[in-house]
Amino acid sequence: MNSLSNVPRVPRRMPTGSPFVVLIIVVVVILILMLFARNFFYAFERVDEQEVGVQFQGGRIKNVVGPGVYTDVGLFVQIVRVSSQAIPFNVQDEEIITQDKQRIGLLVSGDIFRPNISQADTIQALWAQYRSIYLQDELARNRMQDQARQAMKVCVGDRTFDDAVVGTARDVLRQCIDDELNARAANFGLRVENLVVPDVILSGAVQTALDAIVQSRLETEKAAQDKLRADAQADAEQALQEGEIRIAQSRIQEEARQQTALAELEEQKVAAQRAVIEAERANELARVEAQRLVIEAEKQTELLAAQRDIEIAQSLAIAAIEQAKAQIAVETALAELYAVRPEYVQLLIAQANASALRNTDKVIFTAEGMTPTLVLPGPGIVPTVETSPQ
């Protein structure tokens, strides 16, 4: 047993056809192929809404694309995403000297924006120089903060203390910094928006001096205002007196004007009354004349009527005379006839009597001088005719 234990053992070799070895080799080959394949294609790479895609081929920019999903195959192809979101920044500088040698400090803030899809030419032109700025927010923020400090110094250095600090001059200063900073940012293909100057920083000594200046200005302005108020009061008093004088003059002028107007009205009234009287007189004369004419016409008419009546009466009288003459002539002729022929008169009397009797009449003949007695018949009465003389 001892001899066998001293015999050296030969290590066993794994068979070359082992599946484990094959698996390892395959994995390594796949990894190598994937590493190399990444340089020859990319598939389903997504560019979000707030991004811009920069497509490369052979180390050069092939295209700049907007949001979407992209796939490309080629030699050393690649897509890089550039964010188009705002990068906020703020910068403070407490050592800025104005044109009149005053020291102030400013706080400036705003938003930085990289080129978007509408500025694809800018990305292609400046990518080589400012690739790191387009891809790293902090680097872009630091670069713009430096440019903002420079713009602040330029704008404040061109202005006096009052032009940079007091009143609406701050907005003019903000616009200057905005324009200056955007002019500088354009060199990098960037732009700055929403820039504000929220605070102006003053040292204690400057603040004290400014307070004194402000107080002095206030006192000066107050004195000027007091003087203006006194002048205004004097002017008001003078204006009041002048106004009272003008009112009195106006009252006198108004009274004179009213009196003149009343006199004119009185004259117009008298003239109107005179015209009315003359018109009434003329009307009365016309009425009297009309009455006279009417009376004359009536008299003339009456005269004509009287003349006509006289003429008619004369005509009637003549006619009556003629008629009377005619009647008298007949009667005269008859009277002459009766006078000449009495027998004719007796004949006419007899004819008249005869014509007066009717068949029922009774005739009683009595002697001359006798009066007949007539007894009307009645019950128990016998008609008696007494014919004896009286």
Salt bridges, closest charged atoms under 4 A:
GLU45 OE1 - ARG81 NH2 2.51
ASP48 OD1 - ARG46 NE 3.05
ASP72 OD2 - LYS62 NZ 3.19
ASP93 OD2 - LYS153 NZ 2.34
GLU95 OE1 - ARG103 NH1 3.54
ASP137 OD1 - ARG114 NH2 2.24
GLU138 OE1 - ARG141 NH1 2.57
ASP146 OD1 - ARG149 NH1 3.39
ASP162 OD2 - ARG217 NH2 2.87
ASP171 OD1 - ARG174 NE 3.56
ASP178 OD2 - ARG174 NH1 3.59
GLU180 OE2 - ARG184 NE 3.19
GLU193 OE2 - ARG191 NE 2.91
ASP226 OD2 - LYS222 NZ 3.21
ASP226 OD1 - ARG229 NH2 2.62
ASP231 OD2 - LYS227 NZ 2.98
GLU242 OE1 - ARG246 NH2 3.48
GLU254 OE2 - ARG257 NH2 2.20
GLU284 OE2 - ARG287 NH2 1.99
GLU289 OE2 - ARG292 NH2 2.11
GLU296 OE2 - ARG292 NH1 2.50
GLU343 OE2 - ARG341 NH1 3.62
ASP361 OD1 - ARG358 NH2 3.85
